[in-house]
Amino acid sequence: MKRYDYVIVGGGSAGCALANRLSADPGTTVLVLEAGRSDFRIDPFIHMPAALPFPIGNRLYDWKYETDPEPNLNNRKVFHARGRVLGGSSSINGMIFQRGNPMDYERWAAEPGMKEWDYLHCLPYFKRMETCLAGADDWRGGGGPLVLERGPADNPLFGAFFEAVQQAGYPLTDDVNGYRQEGFAKFDRNIHRGRRLSAARAYLHPVMDRKNLTVETLALVTGVRLEARNGQKRAVGVDYLRAGRARRTADAGEVILCGGAINSPQLLQLSGVGDEGLLTQHGIPVVHHLPGVGANAQDHLEVYIQYASKQPVSIAPGLKWRRRPGIGYQWLVHRRGLGATNHFEGGGFCRSNEDVDYPNLMFHFLPVAIRYDGSAPTEGHGYQVHIGPMYADTRGHVKIRSRDPRQHPSILFNYLSTPNDRREWVEAIRVARRILNQPAFAPYNDGELSPGTDVETDEQILDWVRADAETALHPSCTARMGVDETSVVDPSSMRVHGVDGLRVVDASVFPYVTNGNIYAPVMMVAEKAADLIAGNTPLPPADVAYYRHRDGMPLYPPGDSRNQEDQS
């Protein structure tokens, strides 16, 4: 049995970044265990950006989770796609790269023990991980492994959208990941030279030849081996199944869980770390009572506001089966065309009311009317926005159902369970409609397809949301950082409270979900965690300004001449 300095459980987004950074020390041995298969370079379902609907729901790529019946969504079970393949969800997601709002990290830092997770401490790690092709500056990086391409958004429907948001009273912004998130702009995306750039392709594959790095796929970790000596509890290795059959064990100096907001709390509970009542219920010996494991679950819910188009300018013809061979050929040979885009090329963030300090709504605009699974409401041309509140005050859980690691846990997010969440949902729909019915869309607007004009009152809107909403696929916060009795992970070391040699690094450690897609924050957390784990001196905090609505900050960076123009 071989011993490794670090055993990383999960070859997803965070796991790939950690494997790269920790194995950079040739004297350190690293083992990565991924439950899914490899992200084969010839697999078009992973690497063709426009093929993103195909892996979802496919057991070869997807864990295929679903929630328990959600009480406030008509008791519907909500399907949750999570990547079960090297690269994790970064190999099957929508490739949208959004850091969140700077104030998200100020909110994190306001929690006890979290002061070094504020925006200015996080920004250097965001910059370290990225190469922003739109240009490096005080807010954006230019030398990291994640190459970020800015969507062209050259379809005329995007032009109408950006004009319409201004007509509705919302500003444009230069970069939602820069000085000011609030506003609308072209989006960054994880696409490079016409191919998806997953965490595996950015971080892991370039260093696969390191002799101190071992990657095993089809390796399902069934438990963390924990020992108690002289009153100290410590992780000493993991047990796993290779290809579903062979039982194997790996000894570890440290075990780092990177399975995500569902897998990581599940594995902690299976290993005897969690709420003692839950563990006892399933006959699991309690190693360490930690009630926060699996609690505090947060996610983003979204709907599609869809309109028919008068003019044949959408990308709807590309959805037809007879067009797909040509699209595939163009992508395979030239890495161009409809196959080379994720279609989420623009959108933005705004406030739905004056009670919030920073944006609480996220918009993704698409020049086609289509659902995430590829289904379309009409055979004609159309367009849509994905819309949903970013800061629901709802909380849920992840809890094991049995001692079987192959049985999916109980998952519940309690969507729409609070008055504030319901209020912001009504506001979100009304803001979206106000934008999509501005004069800029007059040449294209051929009527609302979904939800339809018969959905108008607050209660009708909520009834439609209950029946139609889907997850935006951002589960998080189930093993949150902090120092209080309900927290799970020490923010200064990423160690699980009460257990030496055991750490968690993934979306589960977020105290609060961020404003936008969560891939970028996960990678930032992994980058910072790599320094904390390796014992490196953390990067010093940045010294830059960032937009804060309440403080009367200028719309553009201090010193930008456009601020004078705006005042005149």
Residue, then its C-alpha position, 0 to 999 in steps of 0.5 A: m500500500k502506497r502512502y501519499d502526502y495528500v489524497i485529493v478526493g474528487g478530480g473536479s474543479a477544486g481538485c484539479a487546481l489543488a493537484n496542480r499547485l500542491s504537486a508543484d513541489p517535487g518532494t510532495t506526493v499527490l493522489v487524485l481519486e475521481a469517481g467518474r471516467s477521464d475527459f477523453r480529448i476526442d469526446p465532443f460532448i465535453h469539448m464542443p461548447a455547444a454540446l453542453p446539453f448532451p452530458i446532462g442526465n447522462r450517467l457517463y458524465d453526470w451524478k444525476y442527483e435530484t432533490d427530495p420533493e420541494p414543499n414550495l415547488n408543488n412537491r416537485k423533485v428538482f433534477h441536479a446535474r453534477g459532473r461525474v467525470l475528470g474536471g467535474s462540473s467544469s466539464i459539463n457546465g455552461m462555461i460562464f465565468q463570473r466571480g460574484n460581486p465584491m460585496d459577496y466577499e465582504r459578507w463572508a469576511a463579516e463572519p467571525g474568523m473570516k476577515e482574510w476572505d474579504y474581496l481585497h484578500c480574494l482578488p489576488y487569487f482571482k487574478r492568479m488563476e486567470t488569463c483574461l484575453a480582454g486585457a489584464d488590469d488592476w482587477r483582471g489577471g493575465g498569466g494564469p491557467l484559466v484562459l477566458e474569452r469574452g463572448p462576441a455577442d454579435n447577434p442583433l438580438f444582443g444589440a437589442f438587449f443591451e439597448a433595452v436594459q439602458q432604456a429600462g434604466y440600467p447601466l452597461t458595465d465594462d466587465v462584470n468581473g472588473y471594477r463594477q459588477e452591477g450592469f450589463a455586458k458581454f460575459d467571460r467564458n471558459i472557452h479557448r480556441g473553440r474548445r471548452l477549457s475545463a479545470a482538468r484541461a487548464y490545471l491537470h493535464p498540463v502537469m500529468d507527467r509529474k512523477n509525484l502526481t497520480v490520477e485514478t479515475l473510476a475510483l469511488v471513495t467510500g470512506v475516510r479512515l479516521e483514527a483516535r490517539n491520545g484524544q486526537k482524531r486524525a484522517v490517515g487515508v481513504d477506502y475506495l472502489r476501483a471500477g465498481r469492484a476492486r476494494r482499495t485503500a490509500d494511506a495519506g498524510e492529509v485527506i482533502l475532500c473536493g467532491g462538491a457541496i453534495n459529495s463532500p458532506q455525504l462522505l464526511q457523514l459516512s465517515g462518522v463526522g456530522d450530526e450524531g443523531l443522523l449518524t446514530q440513526h444509520g448505525i455509523p459510529v460517531v467519530h466527531h459530532l459536527p452538526g453543521v455538516g450537510a446543513n446551510a445548503q444554498d442554491h440558485l433557482e432560475v426560470y426562462i422568460q421566452y419571446a417569439s421573434k418577428q425576424p429570422v435572426s435567432i440561432a433556432p435553425g441550428l437546433k434542427w437535426r439536419r443542420r447538426p452534421g454541418i455544425g459538427y464538421q465546422w467545429l471539428v475542422h475549424r473550431r468555429g461556428l455555432g459549435a464553438t460557442n456556449h451561447f451565454e455570451g451576455g447578460g448582467f446584474c441589477r437590483s430589483n429594489e432599493d432595499v438591497d445594497y448590491p445586485n440581487l438579480m442575474f440575467h443571462f440572455l440567449p438569442v434563441a428560445i430553448r431550455y437547458d436540456g435542449s427542448a424548445p417551445t416553438e419551431g420558429h425564432g425566439y429569444q430569452v433571458h434566464i433570471g433568478p434572485m441571487y440571495a435567497d434566505t432559504r436554507g436546506h440540507v444534504k443528509i445520507r439515507s443509509r451507510d451505502p456510499r452509492q445511494h444518493p443522499s437526501i437533498l433539500f433546498n427549501y426553494l421559495s420558503t420565505p417571504n423575501d424569496r417570494r417577493e424577489w421572485v415576483e420582482a425578478i419576473r417584472v424586471a425581466r418583462r420591463i426590459l424585454n418590452q422596451p422599444a429596442f425589441a420592437p422590431y423583434n418582439d412577437g409576443e411572450l411565449s413563457p410564462g405568457t401574458d395570462v400570468e400577471t398577478d403576484e400569485q400567478i407569477l409565483d404559481w408559474v415559478r413553482a411549476d416551472a423553475e429549475t436549478a441554476l446548478h449552484p449547490s453550495c455552503t454545506a460545510r461552511m467555513g467559520v469558527d462558530e459551533t455550526s461551522v465545519v471548516d477552519p477558514s485559516s487552514m481549510r481543516v475540518h474542525g476537530v479532525d486533524g489531517l482532514r480538509v475540505v476545499d470546494a463549494s461546500v465551504f462557502p458561508y453564503v452563495t455568491n452572486g452569479n455562477i459559482y465556478a470562478p469562486v470555487m477556483m479562487v477558493a482552491e487557489k487560496a487553499a493551496d497556499l494555506i495547505a502548503g504553508n506558503t505565505p498568502l498573497p498580500p491583499a490588493d489595493v484597488a477600488y471597487y464599486r459600492h452603490r451605497d457609498g456613492m462610488p463613480l460608475y467607472p474606476p476613479g480617474d476614468s474620464r467617463n465619470q466626468e461625462d456622466q456628471s455633466 
